[in-house]
Amino acid sequence: MRIKSNASAGYLVSQVWDFSNYAMKDSFDDGEDLSDSGINIFPALYPLSKTQNAVALVQKWSTSYSGGGKEMDQADFIMLNEDGTYKTVFSKIPFYSKEQIRACFSDSDYAKKSHCSDEHWSVLNISIIDNSAEFYSWGFITKSYDWPSFVDKSKMKKSIDKKHYILSKTWGDKSKIQLLCENRLPLSFL
């Protein structure tokens, strides 16, 4: 929803985008039995150019198991057009994940150990680069953390995965989208 300020009428709705019938392209499959927890709009605007923005529609997948659980979130980034239409720019981008597995099973385990679970999580960071082209370049930086059970937090392992996408005006051409997504470059300058 876009809201404009009007001196005589206060704030007025000037545009609405309806995502009620939006469906993610494919289901998430990592070999586990994850349940679809629905699609939500992440509360942020992501610039595509000086005049156009996108929103992230995030689909959550999750499961629970004794002493833990797993959640995997994937995002479709949707370009908002002035006329109320929208177009998918990026699809199935890993947005957030977390997993926790219990490693202590008795009172004596809990008494002896300070960290009684294996924990893994990752978070997407986005770097938007104005390279003076019609559309910005996006860097997807996924920061992952691995904290094994019975290990001090200071020894937690961290890794960073960087992918670079160059936006093109030909998003409707599926072959062009595929080519852009396969030509990933490390973002060594970030």
C-alpha positions in Angstrom: 0.0 0.0 0.0 1.3 3.5 -0.9 0.1 6.4 1.2 0.2 10.1 0.1 -0.2 13.1 2.3 -3.0 15.5 1.2 -3.1 18.9 3.0 -6.9 19.0 3.0 -7.8 15.3 3.5 -4.8 14.1 5.6 -3.3 10.8 4.5 -4.9 8.9 1.5 -4.1 5.5 0.0 -2.8 6.0 -3.5 -1.9 2.5 -4.5 -2.5 -1.1 -3.4 -0.7 -4.3 -4.4 -2.7 -7.5 -3.8 -0.6 -10.5 -3.1 -3.5 -12.7 -1.8 -3.2 -15.1 -4.8 0.6 -15.1 -5.0 2.1 -18.6 -4.9 5.8 -19.4 -4.6 7.0 -21.2 -7.7 8.1 -24.5 -6.1 7.9 -26.0 -2.7 11.0 -26.2 -0.5 12.7 -29.6 -0.4 15.8 -30.4 1.5 15.0 -34.0 2.1 13.2 -33.4 5.3 9.5 -33.3 6.1 9.0 -29.6 6.5 5.6 -28.0 6.8 4.6 -24.9 4.9 3.9 -22.2 7.5 2.6 -19.6 5.0 3.8 -16.5 3.1 4.4 -13.2 4.8 5.6 -9.8 3.5 8.8 -8.8 5.2 8.4 -5.2 6.4 11.0 -3.5 4.2 11.3 -1.9 0.8 14.3 -2.9 -1.3 15.4 -0.4 -4.0 15.8 -1.8 -7.5 16.6 1.6 -9.1 16.2 5.3 -8.2 12.4 5.0 -8.9 11.4 1.3 -8.3 11.3 -0.8 -5.2 10.7 -4.4 -4.3 9.2 -6.2 -1.4 10.2 -9.7 -0.1 7.5 -12.3 0.2 8.9 -14.9 2.6 7.7 -18.5 2.8 8.4 -20.3 6.0 9.0 -24.1 6.2 9.4 -25.7 9.6 9.4 -28.9 11.5 9.7 -29.9 15.2 11.4 -32.8 16.7 12.2 -34.0 20.2 14.5 -31.4 21.7 14.7 -29.1 18.7 13.4 -28.0 15.4 14.2 -26.5 12.1 13.0 -23.5 10.1 13.9 -22.5 6.6 12.7 -19.3 5.0 12.8 -18.5 1.3 12.0 -15.2 -0.3 10.8 -14.0 -3.6 11.7 -10.4 -4.3 8.8 -8.7 -6.1 9.1 -5.4 -8.1 6.2 -3.1 -7.4 4.9 -1.3 -10.5 3.2 2.1 -10.4 -0.1 0.7 -11.8 -0.6 -1.8 -8.9 0.9 -4.8 -10.8 4.1 -6.6 -9.7 6.7 -8.9 -11.1 9.0 -11.4 -9.5 12.7 -10.3 -9.8 14.4 -13.0 -7.7 12.8 -16.3 -6.7 13.6 -18.8 -3.9 16.4 -16.9 -2.3 17.4 -18.4 1.1 16.4 -15.7 3.6 16.8 -17.2 7.0 17.3 -20.6 8.6 17.8 -22.1 12.0 18.1 -25.5 13.5 18.5 -26.7 17.0 19.2 -30.3 18.1 19.3 -31.3 21.8 22.5 -33.0 22.9 21.9 -33.4 26.6 19.4 -36.0 27.8 19.8 -36.4 31.6 20.0 -34.0 34.6 23.7 -35.0 35.0 24.3 -34.0 31.3 22.8 -30.6 31.9 24.8 -30.2 35.1 28.1 -30.9 33.4 27.6 -29.1 30.1 27.2 -25.4 29.4 25.8 -25.8 25.9 23.5 -28.7 25.4 22.4 -28.4 21.8 23.8 -28.3 18.3 22.8 -24.9 16.7 23.0 -23.8 13.1 21.5 -20.6 11.6 22.0 -18.3 8.7 20.8 -14.8 7.8 20.7 -13.1 4.4 22.2 -9.6 4.1 21.7 -7.6 0.9 24.1 -5.1 -0.5 22.6 -2.9 -3.1 25.1 -1.2 -5.4 24.3 1.8 -7.6 26.6 1.3 -10.5 25.1 4.1 -12.6 23.1 1.6 -14.7 19.3 1.7 -15.1 18.9 -0.9 -12.3 21.1 -1.5 -9.2 23.3 -4.6 -8.7 22.4 -6.7 -5.7 24.9 -8.7 -3.6 23.4 -11.5 -1.5 25.6 -12.2 1.4 24.5 -15.2 3.6 26.2 -15.3 7.0 26.1 -18.8 8.5 26.8 -19.8 12.1 27.5 -23.3 13.4 27.7 -23.8 17.2 28.2 -27.4 18.1 27.1 -28.8 21.5 29.6 -28.8 24.4 31.7 -26.1 22.7 32.3 -22.7 24.1 30.5 -19.9 22.2 33.8 -18.2 21.3 34.7 -21.3 19.2 31.5 -21.0 17.1 32.2 -21.4 13.4 31.1 -18.6 11.0 31.1 -18.6 7.2 30.1 -16.1 4.5 28.7 -16.9 1.1 28.6 -14.0 -1.4 26.7 -14.0 -4.7 26.3 -11.0 -7.1 23.3 -10.5 -9.3 23.1 -7.8 -12.0 19.5 -6.7 -12.6 18.3 -6.3 -16.2 15.3 -4.8 -17.7 14.5 -8.1 -19.5 13.1 -9.9 -16.4 10.2 -11.2 -18.4 12.6 -13.2 -20.6 13.0 -16.4 -18.6 16.3 -17.4 -20.4 17.8 -14.1 -19.4 16.8 -14.5 -15.8 18.4 -17.9 -15.7 21.6 -16.6 -17.3 21.8 -13.8 -14.7 21.3 -16.2 -11.8 23.9 -18.7 -13.0 26.6 -16.1 -13.5 27.4 -15.6 -9.9 30.5 -13.6 -8.9 32.2 -13.4 -5.5 31.7 -9.9 -4.0 35.3 -9.5 -2.8 34.9 -5.7 -2.7 32.2 -5.8 0.0 
